[in-house]
Amino acid sequence: MKFSADIQIMPLIDIHDPQGDAVAATLPGVGVEGVAQVRIGKNIVMILEAASEENAREMVQLACEKLLANTITESFQFTIQPTTEESPEE
């Protein structure tokens, strides 16, 4: 069965985010006022084959812990849903 995982990776709240600070400082220059904080992260979409949703969840959890997120400085969360979307062909 095919599943789609939508993975959100963000810097931990206690970790300084210089990229977010730079964006927040630039926003008034483009007419966006009143923004107190900006945090920059990553969004990853993964299409995977798994026997069940539980198995897909375990696979994505492992991918995040071992490769996609630096769990010392980043947090992650994800959603899983069945899909008919095809994997990109190489």
C-alpha positions in Angstrom: 0.0 0.0 0.0 1.3 3.5 -0.8 1.4 6.3 1.8 2.2 9.9 1.7 4.1 11.4 4.6 4.2 15.2 5.2 7.1 15.9 7.5 7.7 19.2 9.2 11.2 19.9 10.7 11.8 23.0 12.8 14.7 24.3 14.9 14.0 23.7 18.6 12.5 26.7 20.3 15.6 27.2 22.5 17.9 27.2 19.4 18.9 30.5 17.8 17.5 30.7 14.2 19.7 33.3 12.4 17.8 32.6 9.1 14.5 33.4 10.8 16.0 36.5 12.4 17.2 37.7 9.0 13.7 37.3 7.5 12.0 38.9 10.4 14.4 41.9 10.1 13.7 42.3 6.4 9.9 42.0 6.5 9.3 45.7 7.5 11.3 46.7 4.4 8.7 44.9 2.2 5.8 46.4 4.0 5.0 43.6 6.5 4.9 45.1 10.0 4.3 43.6 13.4 6.0 40.3 13.0 7.5 39.3 16.3 9.4 36.2 15.3 10.1 34.0 12.2 11.3 30.4 12.5 12.6 28.7 9.3 12.3 25.0 8.9 11.9 22.3 6.3 8.9 20.5 4.8 9.5 17.1 3.3 7.0 15.0 1.4 7.8 11.3 1.1 5.9 8.7 -0.8 6.5 5.2 0.5 5.3 1.6 0.2 4.4 -0.1 3.5 2.3 -3.0 4.6 0.1 -0.8 6.9 -0.2 2.7 8.1 1.5 1.7 11.4 4.5 0.3 9.4 4.6 3.5 7.3 4.6 5.6 10.5 7.5 3.5 11.9 9.5 3.9 8.7 9.0 7.7 8.6 9.9 8.0 12.4 13.1 6.1 11.8 14.0 8.2 8.7 13.5 11.4 10.7 15.5 10.2 13.7 18.4 8.8 11.7 18.7 11.1 8.7 16.2 13.9 8.0 16.3 15.8 11.4 19.2 16.6 13.6 17.3 15.8 16.9 19.9 17.7 18.9 18.8 21.0 17.3 15.5 20.2 15.5 12.1 18.8 16.3 9.9 17.0 13.8 6.3 16.0 13.3 4.6 14.3 10.5 1.3 13.1 9.1 0.7 9.9 7.1 -2.1 9.2 4.7 -2.9 6.6 2.1 -2.2 7.8 -1.4 -2.4 6.8 -5.1 0.4 9.3 -6.0 3.2 7.8 -8.0 6.8 8.1 -7.0 8.9 10.4 -9.3 10.6 8.3 -12.0 14.3 8.8 -12.5 
